[in-house]
Amino acid sequence: MEAENHTEVSQFLLLGFSDDPKLQPLLCGVFLCMYLFTVLGNLLIIVAISSDSHLHTPMYFFLTNLSFVDICFTSTTVPKMLVNIQAQSKNISYIGCLIQLYFFMIFGGMDNFLLTVMAYDRYVAICQPLYYTVIMNPRFCGFLVLVSWLIMFWDTILHILLMRQLTFCVGTKIPHFFCELAQILKVACSDTLINNIVLYVATVLLVVFPVTGILFSYSKIVSSLMRISSAGGKYKAFSTCGSYLSVVSLFYGTGLGVYLSSALTHSSLQNSVASVMYTVVTPMLNPFIYSLRNKDVKGALRRLLNLAASCLR
């Protein structure tokens, strides 16, 4: 098939999960429900924290940002997939693919950075409690979030500019349900050596280092908790970290599962199913993890629902 310049490629084909027409309504229903649960659950967390002055602390400020990012993260992939299923089409325009890739990488990276910042927040709260309000002041918390956005903005811009230099064949098929950088590089018709090098370097800098920071923070936290003589004090400290550790385990566990799946198998269906775990399932479960394991959030949600019920009477 003749390779054409990338400016002449008007669209790609997203292969998705299945071509079986009988499965399309089921897939549409399942992903629509998951998407609605994700949006509504995370919106509830945002509204509950914003409406409760007791939760206007650094930890819940970061949690609000995480919920917002999770909504955006899922919204970059699922709506387009639902539209394609309904229209019985696999097309995505070249520009649409770039836009989807751009926002997917930004919000995915922000998830990673916010989890790292939240680990640092817990480290300061437990290991340096006397200096917590001084270190984690509102200006510094805002600075951490802003720097995270700026890093991901420039990193994503670099990947997009490098991708714009690639050429693709007419009718290029992407074996996925959304435009993922690694999958796009595999189907390019030109040399992707520089793109892959930049991708690997960015992965080390923006994933491995943050994960190392999380592990270091929690090693210090566990060390501090072991020195607490009171069983009640240990339980209280562990309970504040339980929700966070559950979210971290889910996010990085599913991400590692996707990586291993793509490395050990060439099945596009298995890769797509594995990707669903961190692109759809994890953002959907995060609100439930925080609301079920966190007494403060449960209390705020209860007060919010009671207020809403009283307004409807």
NORQUI-V350165 format. One record per pair of residues at least 12 apart in sequence whose C-alpha atoms are under 8 Angstrom apart, sorted by the first residue. I is the first residue (numbers start at 1). J is the second residue. Records with the same first field share a line. If there is no record, write none. Layout:
I: J, J
This chain:
1: 169, 170
2: 169, 170
3: 167, 168, 169, 170, 189
4: 167, 168, 169, 170
5: 166, 167, 168
6: 164, 165, 166, 167, 168
9: 94, 168, 169, 170
10: 93, 94, 95
11: 91, 92, 93, 94, 171, 172
12: 91, 92, 93, 94, 97, 171, 172, 173, 174
13: 90, 91, 92, 171, 172, 173, 174
14: 90, 91, 92, 173, 174, 175, 176, 177, 178, 179
15: 90, 173, 174, 175, 176, 177
16: 81, 90, 175, 176, 177, 178, 269, 272
17: 176, 177, 269, 272, 273
24: 85
25: 85
28: 82, 85, 86
31: 78, 82
32: 78, 82
34: 280, 281, 284
35: 74, 75, 78, 280, 284
37: 284
38: 70, 71, 74, 280, 283, 284, 285, 287
39: 71, 284
41: 284, 287, 288
42: 67, 68, 70, 71, 284, 286, 287
43: 67, 68
44: 301
45: 64, 67, 287, 291, 297, 301
46: 64, 67, 68
48: 297, 300, 301, 304
49: 64, 297, 300
51: 304
52: 300
55: 296
58: 121, 136, 137, 138, 141
59: 118, 121, 122
62: 114, 117, 118
65: 114
66: 111, 114, 115
67: 283, 286, 287
69: 107, 110, 111
70: 107, 111, 283
71: 283
72: 107
73: 103, 104, 107, 108, 279, 283
74: 279, 280, 283
76: 100, 103, 104
77: 100, 104, 177, 178, 279
78: 280
81: 177, 178
97: 179
98: 160, 179
100: 178, 179
101: 179, 180, 181
102: 156, 157, 160
105: 152, 156
106: 149, 152, 153, 156
109: 152, 206
110: 148, 149, 152
112: 206, 207, 210
113: 148, 210
114: 145, 148
115: 214, 248
116: 210, 211, 213, 214
117: 144
118: 244
119: 214, 217, 218
120: 213, 214, 217
121: 136
122: 221, 241
123: 217, 218, 220, 221
124: 136
126: 221, 224, 237
127: 220, 221, 224
155: 202
159: 195, 198, 199
162: 195
163: 195
166: 188, 189, 190, 191, 192
167: 188, 189, 190
168: 187, 188, 189, 190
169: 188, 189
172: 187
173: 187
174: 187
175: 268, 269
176: 268, 269, 271, 272
177: 272
225: 237
239: 293, 294
240: 294
242: 293
243: 289, 290, 293, 294
244: 290
246: 289
247: 282, 286, 289
250: 278, 282
251: 278, 282
254: 274, 275, 277, 278
255: 275, 278
257: 274
258: 271, 274, 275
261: 274
